[in-house]
Amino acid sequence: MAKKQTSAEYNEESIQSLQGKWRVRLRPAVIFGSDGLEGCEHSFFEILSNSVDEAREGHGKEITVNVYSDGSYEVEDRGRGVPLGFNKRENRYNWELVFCELYAGGKYNNNDENALYEYSLGLNGLGACATQYSSEYMSVRSYNGKTLSTMNFEKGDPVGELEVTELTKKEARTGTIIKWKPDLEVFTDIDIPKSYFIEVISKQAVVNAGVRFVLNYQTDSGEFENYEYYYENGITDYLAELGGEHIISTPVHWTFETSGRDREDLPEYKLKAEIAFAFTGYDVEHETEVSALEYYHNSSYLVHGGSPAKAVEKAFTYFINKYLKGKGLIKEKDKDVAFDDIRESLVLVTNSFSTQTSYENQTKKAITNLFIEKAMNEYIRRNLEVYFIENPLEAEKISA
């Protein structure tokens, strides 16, 4: 094979480092998981998740998303308003730290007793900055109840100075409004479909009980289509929606809190989880089983599951087989029931939160915490046994 001819010399000056906005603009997939549409979608979710974190901490009960026909997006919350002013400790402006500095934010101490955010979607201080860097433009308006602070950016750079305006009593409010347009110079595709917004926003409503999500989607004609998502009782209401009339057992809703560690030499962290499930019957009309399994962690939908999915699979498989064998419904020579057989007649949603989370990657589609898997597995297994003992008629119906 002939040697490739090149005029470039490989020496000490051949190595270079990406600085500032170029770390994202030239390599968006490192942060967003993709430089295509999926990455662009994730950049939107990064901004939405900051508003969700505020609402989860009790600051604001409504989040509005405006999708404009020119491909720009706007997320508005009623939280405390992201600080943009001068930070004496860091000797820099907060607008620079939050929107122009990777690995800067207020969520690093969420395992502390006095943390600003105990359970948060954002953990790494990357999302707001990376989304700003990857935008054609971004406008940030922050209300703290007394003033409105405004900062603008174009293609990853600040435009103008921070503007601070005093609010009248009539104008006084809190919250953050961020409007931006993903840059086609960064992503290969920025045309996020309406179905994505509907799916993501509706799922956020499911796992954030009592928070109202409003989606205003502008069509090519300039008119807005309006959608609202609200689940007063969170995953319990959603479970009823998933199973509908095909649910044959009384829906179960369990919650627990605990703490532990993934390894003996690692720090302890807190876990809070809720599990809702019910068993379903056969859908005669559609000739199919009614089944749905969904896992969420720190409000993020775990497409690939990870720890909670493994916990559910192990717990249900272990206990169902134990119960059936105890009733003589599975003989010694018979094969154990596999989870695939169980899931065909199961609707289940888990919604967990932890103060430390190990994600498979920045896109947060699966978690790998060993303690979360162990704690959820043990809790579900133990409570399944109690449930079957206390509800013998239900148990018979389920195992039939």
N, C-alpha and C positions, 0 to 999 in steps of 0.2 A: 504494500500500500504506500502510495507516494506521500511524502511529508507535506503537510499544509504550509504554504508559503505565506509569511506575514512580515510586514515591515515594522510592526510594533515590537519594542524591546521590553522584556519582562524583567524589571529590576525593583529597587527599593521604592521608587516613585510610582510604581504600578498600583499600589494599594491605596484605596481612598475610602473615606467614610461619608455616609449620608447624614446631613444635619437638618434640624428643624423640620419644616414641612415636607422636604424631599423624602424623608423616611416613610411617609405615607403616600405622597403623590406618585412616587416612582415604584413603590412596593406595597400597594393597598392590601394585597392578599395576606400579608403577614399579620395585619391587624383584623381585617374583616373576613378572612377565610377565603376570599375570592376577589378577583378584579372585575368580575362580571356582575350580572344582575343580583346574584345572591349576596355579594359583598355590599352592593348598594343598598339592598334591603336591610342588611345588618346595620349599616350606618344610620338608617332611620330608627331602628330599634334602640340604638345607643342613646339617642336623644329622648325617645319615649320613656326609656327605662329610668332616666333621671327624674322625670315627673312622677313615675310610679313609685319610686323610692320615697319621694316627699309625701305622697298620699298615704303610703304604708305607715309612715311615722306619725300620721294624724294631721298632716298639714295640707288641707284641701281635700275636697271630696268629689271634684270633677276635673276631668282632663279632656281637652278638646284638640282634635287633630283636623287641620284643614289641608286638603290636597288640591292644589291648583292645576289647571289645565296646561300651564306652561312648564310643568315638571318640578315645581317648587313645593315645599312642605312647610307646615307650621304646627308647632306643638305648644299648647298653652296650659299651664297648670295654675293652681291657687296655693302653691307652697310658700315657703319663706322668702323666695327670691334668691337666685344665686348671687353671692357676693362678688362684686366686680371692682371694688375700691382698693385702696392701697393696703397691703399686708405688711405690717411692721416686722413681724417675725421673719418673713421671707425677704423683706426689703424689695418687694416687687408688687405690681398690681395683680389683683386676683384674676382679672380678665385675661392677663397674660398666662398665669399659671393654669387656669382651667381650659382655655381655648388655644393656647400656643405652646404648651409644655406637656409632653407625654409623661405619664406617671406623676401626675399631680392631682390632688383631690382631697375630699374630706371624709373618705370612707376606709382609711387604712387601719383605724383603731376600733373597728366595729365589734371586737371581742372584749373591749373594755367596758366597765360598768357604766360610765357616763358617755358612751359613744353617741355621736349625732345620728348615726344610722346603725341600728342593731342588725337587721336583716336586710341586705340590699342586693339589687341586681348588679349594680356597678361595684367593682371591687378594686380595679387596677388603675384607675385614673387615666384611662386611655380614650374612652368613647367620645366625649365632647370635643376634645382636641383633635382626634383623628377625623371626626366628621367635619369639623371646621376646615382642617387641612385639605380634605378631599372635596370641598365645595367650591362651586363657581362663586358663590357669595353666601354670607351668613349675617343675619342681624339678630342681636341679642338685646332684649328689653327685660329689665329686672326691677320689680316693685318690692320694696321692703316695708310698705305701710306709710313711709314718710317721703321717700324720694323715688324717682324713676331714673335708673341708670341705663344708658344705651351705648352699645359698642358694635361697630360694623367691621366686616372682614371681606376681602376679595382674594380668591385663589390662594388661601392660606396665610395671607398677610393682613395686619390691621389697617384699617382705613380711617384716618382722622384720630381724634382724641376721645377719651371717655367723656360722655356728656351726662351730667347729673342735674335733674330738674326737681325742684320742690313740688310736692303734691298738695293740692287744696284738700280740705276735709271731704269735699264731694268726690274728688278723684282718688282718695286714699284707698289702696288695696295692696295685696301681696300676691306674688306669683312671678313666674318666668314665662316669657314668650320668645321662642326661637324660630326664626324663619330662615330657610336655606334652600339652595338648589344644588344637588349633586353635580359634580363636574364630569362631563363626557371625556375630558382629557385624562381623567383618573380611572373611571370605570368604562368598560367596553359597552355597557348597557345601563341606562338610568331610567328606563320606562317601567317603573314598578306597577304591576297590575292592581286593579281595585280589589281583586280577591285576596291579595296579600294583606292589605290594610284591614279588610273585614275579618280575616282569620286571626291576625295578630291582636287586634284591638278587642275583639270579642273574647279571646282567651284571657287577656289581661283582666277583663271584667269578671271572668269566672273565678280567678284566684285572688282577686282583691275585693272581697265582699263589701258591699256598701259604697263602692266608688263608681261613679257614673262616667262612662266613656262616650264621648260624642265624636262622630266622624262626619265631616262635611266634605263631600267629594264633588269637585267641579267638573262638569262634562264639557265637551268641546263647544257646546252651544253657549257656555258661560253660566248656565244654571247649576245650582248646587243640589246634590242628592244628600239627604240627611239620614243618619243612622244613630241609634242610641243603644248602648249595651249596659245592662245593670243587673246584677245578681245580689239581691239582698242577703241571701244565705249562702253565697258562694258556691262551692262545689256540691253542696246538697241539692240546691236548685238545679244545677247543671246535670247532676246524675239523673234526676227525674226526667229531664229533657232528653238525655241520651237513651234511656231505657224505655220511656213512654209506657204504653199499655202492655208492653211485653215483660215488664218486671213481675216476677212471681214470688219474690221474697220481700220481706220488709226491709227497706233500705237501711243500711248501717252507716253511722258516722262516728268515727273515733278520733280523738285528739290526744296528744301527749307531748310532753317536754322532757328533755333529758340533757345530759352533757357527757362528753367522752373525748377520746382521741384516736386518731388513725394508727398511731404507733406509740409505744410506751415513752419514747424520748421526744415526742412532739407535743405542742401545747394542747390543752383541753379547750374545747369549744362547745357552744350550745346548739341544740337541735330542737326544733319545734315542727311537728308534723300533724296533718290530718288526713284520714283515709275514709273515703266514702265508696261503698260498693253495694251491689245487689245482683242477684241471679235472675236470669231471664229465660223465657220459654221460646219455643220455635215459632218463627213468623210464617204462618201457613200461606198467607197471601203472596209473599215474596219467596217462599220456599227456602228460607235461610235462617241461620242462627242470628240472634241479635247480640252483638258483642262490641265492646269499646274499652280500651285501656289507655289512659292518659296520665302522664307524670309531669309534675311541675316542681321546680326548685327555685327559691328566691324569686318567684313570679315568672321565671323563664320556662317556656314549654320545652321539655326534654324530648326532642324528636327521637333520639336514640336511647333514651332512658338512662342506662347506667345503674348506679347504686339502688335507687328506689325500685326499678324494674326487676333487678335481680332479687331484691328482698321479697317482693310480692310473689314472684315465681317460686322461690324456694319455700316460702311460708305456706302458700296455698297447696302446692304439690305435696309437701310433707304432711300437712294436717288432713287433707282430703283422703289421702291414701291410708293414713292412720285410722280415720273414722270408718272408712269403708271396710277395712280389714277387721276392725272391732265389731262391726255389725255382720260380719260374715259375707259381705257383698263382693269381696275379693278373696279368692282362695290362694293358698300358698303357691300353687303352680301358676297362678295368673300373673300377667304383667302388671306392674304398677300403672296407675293412671298418669299420663303425661300432662304437663301444664297446657299444652296445645288443646287437649280435650277439655280442660277446665275452662280455659279462656273463651271457648265458643259460646258459653252460656253465662258470661260475666261482663258486667259493666262496672268499671272501677276508675276512680280518680284519686291520685295522691297529690298533696300540696304541702311541700316541706320547705323549711327555712333553716339555714345554719349561719353561724357567725364566721365560719371559715369554710370555703368551698373549693374543691379541686375539680375544675372543668377539664374535659378532654382537650378543649382548645378555646380560643377567644370567642367563638360563636355560641358557646354555652348550650350545646345540644345534648350533652350527656355529662353526668358527674361521676367521679370515681372514688369518693370518700368511702373507705372501708368501714369506719365507725357508723356512718349513716346506713349502710347496707345491713350491718349486724343489728343495730338498734331497731330498725324498722322490721326486719325479719323476725326478731324475737318478740316484738310487741304484737305483730299481726298473728303469728303462730299461737301465742298465748291467749289472745282475745278471741280467736276463732274457736278455740276449745271451749271457752266460757260461753260464747254465743250459741254453739251447738247444744251445750248442756242445758242452758236456760230456755232454749227454743226448740224443743224436740220435734214439734210438728213442722216447723220451718226446715229443720235438718232433714226430715224424711222427704219433704217436697223437693229439696235441693238435690238430694242423692238419688231420687227416683230416675 
